[in-house]
Amino acid sequence: MSHTNRLSGMFLVALVNLTGCATYERRPLELLQYAKDWPLRDISLDTIRAYAEELARDEKHEPYDPSDGLSLAEAEAAALVFNPQLRLARAQAEVPLASAREAGWWPDPEFEAAVLRFVDRGTRTRYRFARGEFTGVDASAIGPSGINPGAFESLLPGLRKVPGDFVEKPWIVDLGLSITIPVSGRLAVEKDWAWAEYSAAWRHVLIAEWEMLTRLRSTWLAWSATHGRIAVTAAHLEQLGTVVTMADRLAGAGELKPTDARMLLVELRRQRAALQALKSEAEQQRLELFAILGVAPEAPVELQPDLFLPRIGVPPESRRATLLQRDPRILAVRAEYEAAEQRLRLEVRNQYPDLSIGPSYSLEEGLSRLGFGFGLPIPLWNHNRQAVAEAIAERDAVRARARVHTEQVFSELCRAEARLRHAAQRREMLLDEVAPLVDRQVAETRKLLDLGEANVLVLRDALSSAVETKLELLAATLTEAQAANALQQMLEPRWMTPSQAAAEEDDE
């Protein structure tokens, strides 16, 4: 096979290998179409239903049915699918996942080629001046009588034609193929580091889910409490309207000062303005819930208010140990520390050289040579010192961050427990000590008014005390519920996104 055919064969092999490379395809960003599709988002997906079933695994809930309005449990499932921050966190976690899936490949072989040509090919013939010289004796010219003078042979001086130094085949071709064999074992460590990086990113997805569910419940509780305040204020307005009508009748009969009747009317209009402000607040909270859910503000979705008190299933004496095992922020910093360990392990392994071997072929003046070469870096001075030092410093920084996170989480636990304890005490005091007195005062005032022995202003004050007490009781209940929710989410976090590392390991 000629050297031209050999070059053609290698070129074809290179083309075949290039067919396995990725190709580029442009994808336009169609935000206008997305804006049209967003209000039409369907919240009846099977994915949401599966999330709802998983969230209700240890609790008793009705099957997922958004047609009659979204309950809090159903809203949690929908938010796990559509929440914008959560979708962004999951998309960002796909980057280290894609890197981990393709980590650990051997370096591609390196093909080297050099083609040279003689610039000065020399001459085919040349002339050389030769001096006279003795070239030998003709043995046939020697007779019995001695040597015949003609037996001596010699060349006379003069120019003679001799072969030149012309190069018939002027091309020089050098070919080589280098294959790196990772004898250092760094590829396996590189794969471990890539999966550790993905694990840390996945933990941040769980933090996003945890924060979203905590915020959703807290906002849902606030919105439900606002609905309760609206109902209390509306009932108070109805009672106050009755008192105003009675005051107008008494003022017309001269039994009540017009200024006192006017004070009641002012109070009535103040409460109407307060009711309007509560309705506006409820609308803002509903829109905030829609933003958390990831549905359009104009979407035809009804929400069901639910002011409940979360129950904490972890006893106080084991809460710190539980946080170390369950809190997503601590789990995330553990994953980051493992990634720092793997990176340091990789940089240390990168100190050791990899072996490069491969065949070589050369063609010079028509002569072919086939050989084999190898290369091995000698670690004398560099030793990957900069990368190793940086990896050690990064691991120390993550260690410090883990300790700081632990302190912050423990401090947050104490604050949540104190907030829950004080909120519960305030609610119980209002419920057990204040509310009964106010109800008795309203009932006795109404009874005296029916007998004609009480002033309508006294009744107004009694009704105002009653509504203020109910509103304070709602506020205390909300504070206690939100504190319990924060504490429950810390000790009993919930998340749905599975780790692809564990899933792919199970498949293997």
C-alpha positions as CSV (number, residue, x, y, z in Angstrom):
1,M,0.0,0.0,0.0
2,S,1.4,3.4,-0.9
3,H,1.7,6.2,1.5
4,T,-1.1,8.1,-0.3
5,N,-3.5,5.2,0.4
6,R,-2.4,5.1,4.0
7,L,-3.2,8.8,4.4
8,S,-6.6,8.3,2.8
9,G,-7.4,5.5,5.2
10,M,-6.5,7.5,8.2
11,F,-8.6,10.5,6.9
12,L,-11.6,8.2,6.5
13,V,-11.2,6.9,10.0
14,A,-11.2,10.5,11.3
15,L,-14.3,11.3,9.4
16,V,-16.1,8.3,10.8
17,N,-15.2,9.4,14.3
18,L,-16.5,12.9,13.7
19,T,-19.9,11.6,12.8
20,G,-20.4,10.8,16.6
21,C,-19.9,14.4,17.6
22,A,-22.8,16.6,18.8
23,T,-24.4,19.0,16.4
24,Y,-25.6,22.6,17.1
25,E,-29.3,23.5,16.6
26,R,-30.6,27.0,17.4
27,R,-33.7,27.1,19.6
28,P,-35.5,30.5,19.6
29,L,-36.8,32.0,22.9
30,E,-40.6,32.3,22.2
31,L,-41.7,34.4,25.2
32,L,-44.8,35.7,23.4
33,Q,-46.2,32.2,22.9
34,Y,-45.3,31.4,26.5
35,A,-47.3,34.5,27.7
36,K,-50.3,33.2,25.7
37,D,-50.1,29.7,27.1
38,W,-49.5,30.6,30.8
39,P,-53.1,31.5,31.6
40,L,-54.2,28.2,30.1
41,R,-52.0,26.1,32.4
42,D,-53.8,22.9,33.4
43,I,-53.7,22.0,37.1
44,S,-55.2,18.6,36.6
45,L,-52.0,16.9,35.5
46,D,-51.1,13.4,36.6
47,T,-47.8,14.7,38.0
48,I,-49.7,17.0,40.4
49,R,-52.0,14.1,41.4
50,A,-49.0,11.9,42.1
51,Y,-47.4,14.6,44.3
52,A,-50.7,15.0,46.2
53,E,-50.8,11.3,46.9
54,E,-47.2,11.3,48.1
55,L,-47.7,14.4,50.3
56,A,-50.8,12.7,51.8
57,R,-49.1,9.4,52.4
58,D,-49.2,9.7,56.2
59,E,-52.3,11.8,56.4
60,K,-56.0,11.4,55.5
61,H,-56.9,13.6,52.5
62,E,-59.5,13.5,49.9
63,P,-58.4,12.5,46.4
64,Y,-56.9,15.3,44.3
65,D,-59.8,17.1,42.6
66,P,-59.2,20.8,41.7
67,S,-62.7,21.2,40.1
68,D,-64.3,22.1,43.5
69,G,-61.5,24.5,44.5
70,L,-58.0,23.9,45.7
71,S,-57.4,22.9,49.3
72,L,-54.0,23.6,50.9
73,A,-52.9,20.0,50.3
74,E,-53.9,20.2,46.6
75,A,-52.2,23.6,46.3
76,E,-48.9,22.2,47.7
77,A,-48.9,19.5,45.0
78,A,-49.6,22.0,42.2
79,A,-46.9,24.4,43.5
80,L,-44.4,21.5,43.5
81,V,-44.9,21.3,39.7
82,F,-45.5,25.0,38.7
83,N,-43.7,27.2,41.2
84,P,-41.3,29.4,39.2
85,Q,-38.3,29.4,41.6
86,L,-38.6,25.7,42.0
87,R,-38.6,25.1,38.2
88,L,-35.6,27.3,37.9
89,A,-33.7,25.4,40.7
90,R,-34.5,22.1,39.0
91,A,-33.3,23.4,35.6
92,Q,-30.1,24.7,37.1
93,A,-29.5,21.3,38.8
94,E,-29.6,19.7,35.3
95,V,-26.3,21.3,34.5
96,P,-24.1,19.4,37.0
97,L,-26.2,16.3,36.3
98,A,-25.4,16.4,32.6
99,S,-21.7,16.9,33.6
100,A,-21.8,14.0,36.0
101,R,-23.3,11.7,33.4
102,E,-20.5,12.4,30.9
103,A,-17.6,12.5,33.4
104,G,-14.8,10.0,33.4
105,W,-14.2,9.5,29.6
106,W,-10.7,8.8,28.4
107,P,-9.1,11.6,26.5
108,D,-9.4,11.4,22.8
109,P,-6.5,10.0,20.9
110,E,-4.3,12.6,19.3
111,F,-3.3,12.2,15.7
112,E,-0.2,14.0,14.5
113,A,1.0,14.4,11.0
114,A,3.9,16.2,9.2
115,V,4.5,16.4,5.5
116,L,7.9,17.8,4.3
117,R,9.4,18.2,0.8
118,F,13.0,18.7,-0.2
119,V,13.3,22.3,-1.5
120,D,16.7,21.6,-3.2
121,R,16.4,18.2,-4.9
122,G,20.1,18.3,-6.2
123,T,21.2,17.5,-9.8
124,R,20.9,14.3,-11.7
125,T,24.5,14.4,-13.2
126,R,27.6,16.4,-12.6
127,Y,31.2,16.6,-13.9
128,R,34.3,16.0,-11.8
129,F,38.0,16.7,-12.8
130,A,40.0,13.5,-12.4
131,R,43.8,13.4,-12.3
132,G,45.7,10.6,-13.9
133,E,45.7,7.5,-11.8
134,F,46.8,3.8,-12.0
135,T,43.8,1.5,-12.1
136,G,45.4,-2.0,-12.2
137,V,47.2,-4.6,-14.3
138,D,45.8,-6.7,-17.1
139,A,46.8,-10.3,-16.2
140,S,46.2,-11.5,-19.7
141,A,48.9,-9.2,-21.0
142,I,51.7,-10.9,-19.0
143,G,53.6,-13.4,-21.1
144,P,56.6,-15.8,-20.6
145,S,59.0,-13.2,-21.4
146,G,57.8,-10.9,-18.7
147,I,55.4,-8.1,-18.3
148,N,54.2,-6.4,-21.4
149,P,54.1,-2.6,-21.0
150,G,50.6,-2.6,-22.3
151,A,49.5,-4.6,-19.3
152,F,49.3,-1.5,-17.1
153,E,46.0,0.3,-17.1
154,S,45.5,3.9,-16.1
155,L,43.2,6.9,-16.6
156,L,44.3,10.1,-18.2
157,P,43.6,13.4,-16.5
158,G,40.4,15.3,-17.5
159,L,36.6,16.0,-16.8
160,R,34.5,13.0,-16.2
161,K,30.7,12.6,-15.9
162,V,29.5,11.2,-12.6
163,P,26.1,10.5,-11.1
164,G,24.5,13.5,-9.2
165,D,22.8,13.7,-5.8
166,F,19.3,14.2,-7.2
167,V,16.5,13.1,-4.8
168,E,14.0,11.1,-6.8
169,K,11.3,11.0,-4.1
170,P,11.3,14.4,-2.4
171,W,8.5,13.8,0.1
172,I,8.9,13.1,3.8
173,V,5.8,12.0,5.8
174,D,5.7,11.6,9.6
175,L,2.5,10.2,11.2
176,G,1.8,9.5,14.8
177,L,-1.0,8.5,17.1
178,S,-0.9,9.2,20.8
179,I,-3.3,7.6,23.3
180,T,-3.3,8.7,26.9
181,I,-3.7,5.9,29.4
182,P,-4.9,7.3,32.8
183,V,-2.7,5.1,34.9
184,S,-3.1,7.7,37.7
185,G,-6.7,6.7,38.2
186,R,-7.9,10.3,38.0
187,L,-10.9,9.5,35.7
188,A,-12.7,7.5,38.4
189,V,-12.0,10.3,40.9
190,E,-13.2,12.9,38.4
191,K,-16.5,11.0,38.1
192,D,-16.9,10.8,41.9
193,W,-16.3,14.6,42.1
194,A,-18.9,15.3,39.3
195,W,-21.6,13.2,41.1
196,A,-20.7,14.9,44.4
197,E,-21.2,18.3,42.7
198,Y,-24.6,17.1,41.4
199,S,-25.6,15.9,44.9
200,A,-24.9,19.3,46.3
201,A,-27.0,21.0,43.5
202,W,-29.8,18.5,44.1
203,R,-29.8,19.4,47.9
204,H,-30.3,23.0,46.9
205,V,-33.4,21.9,44.9
206,L,-34.7,20.3,48.1
207,I,-34.0,23.6,49.9
208,A,-36.1,25.4,47.3
209,E,-38.9,22.9,47.8
210,W,-38.7,23.2,51.5
211,E,-38.7,27.0,51.4
212,M,-41.6,27.1,49.0
213,L,-43.8,24.7,51.0
214,T,-43.1,26.7,54.2
215,R,-43.9,30.0,52.5
216,L,-47.0,28.6,50.9
217,R,-48.4,27.3,54.2
218,S,-47.6,30.6,56.0
219,T,-49.2,32.7,53.3
220,W,-52.2,30.3,53.1
221,L,-52.7,30.7,56.9
222,A,-52.5,34.5,56.7
223,W,-55.0,34.5,53.8
224,S,-57.3,32.2,55.8
225,A,-57.0,34.4,58.9
226,T,-57.9,37.5,56.7
227,H,-61.0,35.7,55.6
228,G,-61.9,35.1,59.2
229,R,-61.3,38.8,60.0
230,I,-63.6,39.7,57.1
231,A,-66.3,37.4,58.5
232,V,-65.9,38.9,62.0
233,T,-66.0,42.5,60.7
234,A,-69.0,41.8,58.5
235,A,-70.9,40.3,61.5
236,H,-69.9,43.3,63.6
237,L,-71.1,45.7,60.9
238,E,-74.5,43.9,60.9
239,Q,-74.8,44.3,64.6
240,L,-73.6,47.9,64.5
241,G,-76.2,48.6,61.8
242,T,-78.9,47.5,64.1
243,V,-77.6,49.7,66.9
244,V,-77.4,52.7,64.5
245,T,-81.0,52.1,63.4
246,M,-82.0,52.0,67.1
247,A,-80.0,55.2,67.9
248,D,-81.7,57.0,65.0
249,R,-85.1,56.1,66.4
250,L,-84.1,57.2,69.9
251,A,-82.7,60.4,68.6
252,G,-85.9,61.1,66.6
253,A,-87.8,60.5,69.8
254,G,-85.6,62.9,71.8
255,E,-84.3,60.1,74.0
256,L,-80.7,60.2,72.6
257,K,-78.5,63.1,71.8
258,P,-78.0,63.7,68.0
259,T,-74.2,63.9,68.6
260,D,-74.2,60.4,70.2
261,A,-76.2,59.0,67.2
262,R,-73.7,60.7,64.9
263,M,-70.8,59.0,66.7
264,L,-72.5,55.6,66.1
265,L,-72.8,56.5,62.4
266,V,-69.1,57.4,62.2
267,E,-68.2,54.1,63.8
268,L,-70.3,52.3,61.3
269,R,-68.6,53.9,58.4
270,R,-65.2,53.4,59.9
271,Q,-65.9,49.7,60.1
272,R,-67.1,49.6,56.5
273,A,-63.7,51.2,55.5
274,A,-61.9,48.6,57.6
275,L,-63.9,45.8,55.9
276,Q,-62.9,47.2,52.5
277,A,-59.2,47.3,53.5
278,L,-59.5,43.6,54.7
279,K,-61.0,42.6,51.3
280,S,-58.1,44.4,49.5
281,E,-55.6,42.6,51.8
282,A,-57.2,39.3,51.1
283,E,-57.0,40.0,47.3
284,Q,-53.3,40.8,47.6
285,Q,-52.7,37.6,49.6
286,R,-54.7,35.6,47.0
287,L,-52.5,37.0,44.2
288,E,-49.4,36.1,46.3
289,L,-50.7,32.5,46.6
290,F,-51.2,32.4,42.8
291,A,-47.6,33.6,42.3
292,I,-46.3,30.8,44.6
293,L,-48.5,28.3,42.8
294,G,-47.1,29.5,39.4
295,V,-50.6,30.1,37.9
296,A,-51.7,33.2,36.1
297,P,-53.6,35.9,38.2
298,E,-56.6,35.6,35.9
299,A,-56.6,31.8,36.0
300,P,-60.1,30.4,37.0
301,V,-58.8,28.7,40.2
302,E,-60.7,28.9,43.5
303,L,-58.9,28.5,46.8
304,Q,-60.4,27.1,50.0
305,P,-59.3,28.9,53.2
306,D,-58.1,26.8,56.1
307,L,-56.8,28.2,59.4
308,F,-55.4,25.1,61.1
309,L,-52.8,24.5,63.8
310,P,-49.9,22.3,62.7
311,R,-48.9,19.6,65.1
312,I,-45.2,18.9,66.0
313,G,-44.4,15.2,66.2
314,V,-40.8,15.5,67.4
315,P,-40.3,15.9,71.2
316,P,-38.2,18.8,72.4
317,E,-35.3,16.7,73.8
318,S,-34.5,15.2,70.3
319,R,-35.1,18.2,68.1
320,R,-31.5,19.2,67.7
321,A,-30.4,15.7,66.7
322,T,-33.4,15.7,64.3
323,L,-32.3,18.9,62.7
324,L,-28.8,17.5,62.0
325,Q,-30.4,14.6,60.2
326,R,-33.3,16.3,58.4
327,D,-32.8,20.0,58.0
328,P,-32.3,20.6,54.2
329,R,-29.8,23.4,54.8
330,I,-27.5,21.2,56.9
331,L,-27.9,18.3,54.5
332,A,-26.9,20.7,51.7
333,V,-23.7,21.8,53.4
334,R,-22.9,18.2,54.1
335,A,-23.2,17.5,50.4
336,E,-21.0,20.6,49.6
337,Y,-18.4,19.3,52.0
338,E,-18.3,15.9,50.3
339,A,-17.9,17.7,47.0
340,A,-15.0,19.7,48.4
341,E,-13.4,16.4,49.6
342,Q,-13.8,14.8,46.2
343,R,-12.3,17.9,44.5
344,L,-9.2,17.7,46.8
345,R,-8.9,14.0,46.1
346,L,-9.0,14.8,42.4
347,E,-6.3,17.5,42.6
348,V,-4.1,15.2,44.6
349,R,-4.5,12.5,42.1
350,N,-3.7,15.0,39.3
351,Q,-0.2,15.2,40.7
352,Y,0.5,11.7,39.2
353,P,1.3,11.5,35.5
354,D,-0.6,9.6,32.9
355,L,1.1,7.5,30.3
356,S,0.9,8.4,26.6
357,I,1.7,5.7,24.1
358,G,1.1,5.2,20.4
359,P,2.4,4.0,17.0
360,S,4.4,6.1,14.6
361,Y,5.0,5.9,10.9
362,S,7.5,7.8,8.6
363,L,8.2,7.8,4.9
364,E,11.5,9.3,3.7
365,E,12.9,9.0,0.1
366,G,10.6,6.0,-0.5
367,L,11.7,4.2,2.7
368,S,9.0,3.3,5.2
369,R,9.7,3.1,9.0
370,L,7.2,1.9,11.6
371,G,7.8,2.5,15.3
372,F,6.3,2.9,18.7
373,G,6.6,5.7,21.2
374,F,5.6,6.7,24.7
375,G,5.6,9.7,26.9
376,L,5.5,10.2,30.7
377,P,5.6,13.6,32.4
378,I,8.1,13.8,35.3
379,P,6.6,15.4,38.4
380,L,9.7,17.3,39.6
381,W,8.6,20.9,40.4
382,N,4.9,21.7,39.8
383,H,3.1,18.8,41.6
384,N,-0.2,20.6,40.9
385,R,0.6,22.7,44.0
386,Q,-1.7,25.6,43.2
387,A,-4.8,23.5,42.6
388,V,-4.2,21.3,45.7
389,A,-3.7,24.4,47.9
390,E,-6.9,25.9,46.5
391,A,-8.9,22.7,47.1
392,I,-7.6,22.5,50.7
393,A,-8.7,26.1,51.4
394,E,-12.1,25.4,49.8
395,R,-12.6,22.4,52.0
396,D,-11.8,24.4,55.1
397,A,-14.2,27.1,54.0
398,V,-17.0,24.6,53.6
399,R,-16.2,23.2,57.0
400,A,-16.5,26.7,58.5
401,R,-19.7,27.2,56.6
402,A,-21.2,24.0,58.0
403,R,-20.5,25.0,61.5
404,V,-22.0,28.4,61.0
405,H,-25.1,26.9,59.4
406,T,-25.5,24.5,62.3
407,E,-25.3,27.4,64.8
408,Q,-27.9,29.4,62.7
409,V,-30.3,26.5,62.5
410,F,-30.1,25.8,66.2
411,S,-30.7,29.5,66.9
412,E,-33.6,29.5,64.5
413,L,-35.0,26.4,66.3
414,C,-34.9,28.2,69.7
415,R,-36.6,31.3,68.3
416,A,-39.3,29.3,66.6
417,E,-40.0,27.4,69.9
418,A,-40.1,30.6,71.9
419,R,-42.4,32.3,69.3
420,L,-44.7,29.2,69.4
421,R,-44.8,29.1,73.1
422,H,-45.7,32.8,73.6
423,A,-48.2,32.7,70.8
424,A,-50.0,29.7,72.4
425,Q,-50.0,31.5,75.8
426,R,-51.5,34.6,74.3
427,R,-54.2,32.7,72.4
428,E,-55.1,30.6,75.5
429,M,-55.3,33.8,77.6
430,L,-57.6,35.5,75.2
431,L,-59.8,32.4,74.7
432,D,-60.0,31.5,78.4
433,E,-60.0,34.9,80.2
434,V,-60.9,37.7,77.9
435,A,-63.4,36.3,75.4
436,P,-65.9,35.0,78.1
437,L,-66.0,38.3,79.9
438,V,-66.6,40.2,76.6
439,D,-69.4,37.8,75.6
440,R,-71.0,38.2,79.0
441,Q,-70.8,42.0,78.7
442,V,-72.5,42.0,75.3
443,A,-75.2,39.6,76.5
444,E,-76.0,41.6,79.6
445,T,-76.0,44.9,77.8
446,R,-78.5,43.6,75.2
447,K,-80.7,42.3,78.0
448,L,-80.7,45.7,79.7
449,L,-81.3,47.4,76.4
450,D,-84.4,45.3,75.8
451,L,-85.6,46.3,79.2
452,G,-84.9,50.0,78.4
453,E,-82.3,50.3,81.1
454,A,-79.1,50.6,79.0
455,N,-77.5,53.2,76.7
456,V,-76.9,52.4,73.1
457,L,-73.4,53.8,73.5
458,V,-72.7,51.2,76.1
459,L,-73.8,48.6,73.7
460,R,-71.6,50.0,71.0
461,D,-68.6,49.8,73.4
462,A,-69.4,46.3,74.3
463,L,-69.7,45.3,70.6
464,S,-66.4,47.0,69.8
465,S,-64.7,45.2,72.6
466,A,-66.2,41.9,71.3
467,V,-65.0,42.4,67.8
468,E,-61.5,43.6,68.9
469,T,-61.2,40.5,71.1
470,K,-62.2,38.2,68.2
471,L,-59.7,39.9,65.9
472,E,-57.0,39.6,68.5
473,L,-57.8,36.0,68.9
474,L,-57.6,35.4,65.2
475,A,-54.2,37.2,65.1
476,A,-52.9,35.1,68.0
477,T,-54.1,32.0,66.3
478,L,-52.4,33.0,63.1
479,T,-49.1,33.8,64.9
480,E,-49.3,30.4,66.7
481,A,-50.1,28.6,63.5
482,Q,-47.3,30.2,61.5
483,A,-44.8,29.5,64.3
484,A,-45.9,25.9,64.5
485,N,-45.7,25.7,60.7
486,A,-42.1,27.0,60.7
487,L,-41.1,24.6,63.4
488,Q,-42.8,21.6,61.8
489,Q,-41.2,22.3,58.4
490,M,-37.8,22.5,60.1
491,L,-38.2,19.2,61.9
492,E,-40.4,17.3,59.4
493,P,-39.4,18.7,56.0
494,R,-41.0,17.4,52.8
495,W,-39.7,17.3,49.3
496,M,-40.5,15.5,46.1
497,T,-37.6,15.7,43.6
498,P,-35.7,12.4,43.7
499,S,-31.9,12.2,43.3
500,Q,-31.0,11.0,39.8
501,A,-27.7,9.7,41.2
502,A,-29.6,7.2,43.4
503,A,-32.0,6.4,40.6
504,E,-29.2,5.6,38.1
505,E,-27.2,3.7,40.7
506,D,-30.3,1.5,41.3
507,D,-30.7,0.9,37.5
508,E,-27.1,-0.3,37.4
